Amino acid sequence: MDRTGILVIDKPTGITSHGVVKLVKMKTGARKVGHMGTLDPLATGVLPLCMDRATKAARFLDGGVKEYSVRVRLGVETDTYDAEGKVVARADYTSVDEENLKKTASRFEGRIKQVPPMFSAVKKGGVPLYKLARKGITIEREPKEVDVVSIEVTKVDLPFFELLIVCSKGTYVRSICHDIGRQLGCGAHMVALRRVRSGQFTLDDSIGLEGNGKMMVDSIKTMEDVFQGLPEVPISKAKCLKASGDCSFDKPLHRGGTIRNGTLVRFTDFGKIVAIGVYNGPRSFKIEKVFS
């Protein structure tokens, strides 16, 4: 049976994102399942899964901002920058106060450059960095730019404090925790991380892994629900299947004049999504993905 749509899982700690995929696939009987935005085993929270034909839509849904609730410990650094790593340094944190902490955290707001941690899936010469790190090898890594939309200190109970971070895809939150500790002069590492939002998906949309197959299937968001925010362009499925790439039509498919050129649109056949594309004018479109 077709399970096409998006299932949002509230991932528990102690399981990999791939482990979640395997379990959901088994429980729901879906043919294909893929996750959007990896969460480490330590992390919990929003993990959107693309089910069956929705796996073709992942690239249109995974670009939104992420929001994380993070708990950090001052005075201790680890090699992984989180609680699962080996302690590599300890320092006195008693000179740090709430005002100093908030001021330091605020420096990481905006467009910043991050050096990926050695314990990460980033590849160098085709080899994931974490495999080198496990052998005790450290190499130079190229910094990359990420956007930290906002960072707020929400609780202080030294040596612990908590952050609420809204950031772009690809941001290493544990690196932010590590770097805050470095700037404070006492070190720090991430103790816990919970993703509360991934793009349009929030914890309110999620279901726990303890749910049975029927509960999960009933919680799947349809493609129509997920893409309802995109402008709608009616087209027959047969016509859409014949079209590919840049295409033009004899008659205007959209007459409203409210869609700007370059806007992502949903092509529908009697209300059902058949494709995602880019609007280039009433008669001209670029078909990005057809859901056959």
C-alpha positions, 0 to 999 in steps of 0.5 A: 500500500502506498504510504506517500507523504511526510511522517514527523518522528519525535526521535528519542535519544540513543538511536541513530537517524538511520535506525529510526528509518529502519524501524519506521519502514518495518512498522509501516510497510513503506517501500521507501523511507528517507530522513531529512536532516540527520540527528546524532544518537544523543539528540532528540526531537523533530526528524521528518521522514519522506515516505515512498514517492515523497522521497523525491520531494526531500530537496524541496523541504529540507532547506528551511531553518532549524530550531534547537533547544540545547543544554551546555556544560561549562568547564569541560571540553570533549573531543566530540564537543558533546557528552559522548566524547572523551574529556580532553580538558577541564578549567575553572568556570567560576569567573563566568556570570550570566551577563558575560555568558549572554554577551559571548553567545550573542557574538555567534548570531548572524552569518558565521564561519564554522570549522567542521568538528573532526567527529563529523560526517564531512568527508576529506578525500572521500573519507569521513572525518570521524573515521580519521578522528577515531584513529587519533588523526586530526587534519585541517578543515575548511571553514564554511559559512552558516546562518545563525538567525538567533541565539538566546540564553534561556536558562543559567544554572552554572556550570550548566546553561541552556540555549535556543538556537535558530539556524540554517541547515548544516550548522554544527550546534555542538561547535557553537557550544564548544566555541562559546566555551573557548571564548569564555576561557573555560571550555564547554561541551553540549550535554543535550540537544532537542530539535524543536523545528525543522523547516515547516515541521514542529514537535506538534506534528510529530509522533513517538517511535513507540507508536504502532504502524497504524498510528504512524500511517495515520500521522503521515502528512499528505503531499497536498498538506505539505505543499499547500503553501505553494501556488497551485497550477492545474494541469492534467497528469498525462500532460505533466508526465509528457513534459520535462525540464523547461516547457511551454504550453499553447494556453496559459495554465495560470491566469491569476497574475499573482505568481512571480517568475522563478516561484516554486509552484505545485502542479495539480490534477483535480487537487492532487499534486503531480509535480513541483516546478518553477513558474516562468510565466503563464505559458512557461514552466520548468518541471523540477520533479514529477510524482508518477 
